[in-house]
Amino acid sequence: MPTGRVIAYNDTKGYGLIQSDPIAVFFHRSALESATPKAGDTVRYETTQEGRNSPRATTVRVLDPAVMAEADRVFGTA
């Protein structure tokens, strides 16, 4: 599963975007498996391609910053 950063999330409308190369990935609140994300959060996600539209995340999980920091400390940054 790829990881990315949340560019924006609109809690009122229930959708957001994840930064990914070469195009941002759309996600809806129904794809969330954990806490509600906010801009800047690191997430792990799976995508599907629907026709000619941009990729859409089918599952989104917010990653704990403390866990990410510990992984960077132990394994180093890529």
C-alpha positions as CSV (number, residue, x, y, z in Angstrom):
1,M,0.0,0.0,0.0
2,P,1.4,3.4,-0.9
3,T,1.7,6.2,1.6
4,G,1.1,9.9,1.0
5,R,0.2,13.2,2.7
6,V,-3.3,14.6,3.0
7,I,-3.4,17.9,1.0
8,A,-6.9,18.8,2.2
9,Y,-9.9,17.3,3.9
10,N,-13.4,18.9,4.1
11,D,-15.1,17.3,7.1
12,T,-18.4,19.0,6.2
13,K,-18.5,17.6,2.6
14,G,-16.7,14.4,3.6
15,Y,-13.9,14.2,1.0
16,G,-10.3,15.1,0.6
17,L,-7.1,14.7,-1.5
18,I,-3.9,12.8,-1.0
19,Q,-0.6,14.0,-2.6
20,S,0.7,11.4,-5.0
21,D,2.8,11.4,-8.1
22,P,1.9,12.4,-10.8
23,I,-1.7,13.2,-9.7
24,A,-3.6,13.8,-6.4
25,V,-5.8,10.9,-5.2
26,F,-9.4,11.6,-4.2
27,F,-10.9,10.0,-1.1
28,H,-14.4,10.0,0.5
29,R,-15.0,9.6,4.2
30,S,-16.5,6.1,3.5
31,A,-12.9,5.0,2.7
32,L,-11.6,5.9,6.1
33,E,-10.5,3.0,8.3
34,S,-9.2,5.1,11.2
35,A,-9.3,8.7,12.6
36,T,-10.5,11.6,10.5
37,P,-7.4,13.0,8.7
38,K,-6.3,16.7,8.6
39,A,-4.1,18.4,6.1
40,G,-0.5,17.2,6.5
41,D,-1.3,13.8,8.0
42,T,0.5,10.8,6.6
43,V,-1.8,8.1,5.3
44,R,-1.6,4.7,3.8
45,Y,-4.1,4.0,1.0
46,E,-5.3,1.7,-1.8
47,T,-6.6,3.1,-5.0
48,T,-8.8,2.1,-7.9
49,Q,-9.1,3.7,-11.4
50,E,-12.7,4.6,-12.4
51,G,-12.9,5.3,-16.1
52,R,-11.1,8.4,-17.2
53,N,-11.4,10.0,-13.7
54,S,-8.5,10.6,-11.3
55,P,-7.6,7.6,-9.1
56,R,-9.9,7.2,-6.1
57,A,-8.8,5.7,-2.7
58,T,-10.8,2.7,-1.6
59,T,-9.2,2.5,1.9
60,V,-7.4,5.3,3.8
61,R,-5.7,4.8,7.2
62,V,-4.1,7.7,9.1
63,L,-0.6,6.7,10.3
64,D,0.4,7.6,13.8
65,P,3.2,10.3,13.7
66,A,5.0,8.7,16.8
67,V,5.1,5.3,15.0
68,M,6.4,7.0,11.8
69,A,9.1,8.9,13.8
70,E,10.2,5.6,15.5
71,A,10.4,3.8,12.1
72,D,12.5,6.7,10.7
73,R,14.8,6.4,13.8
74,V,15.2,2.6,13.5
75,F,15.3,2.2,9.8
76,G,16.4,5.6,8.6
77,T,14.7,7.7,5.9
78,A,14.5,6.6,2.3
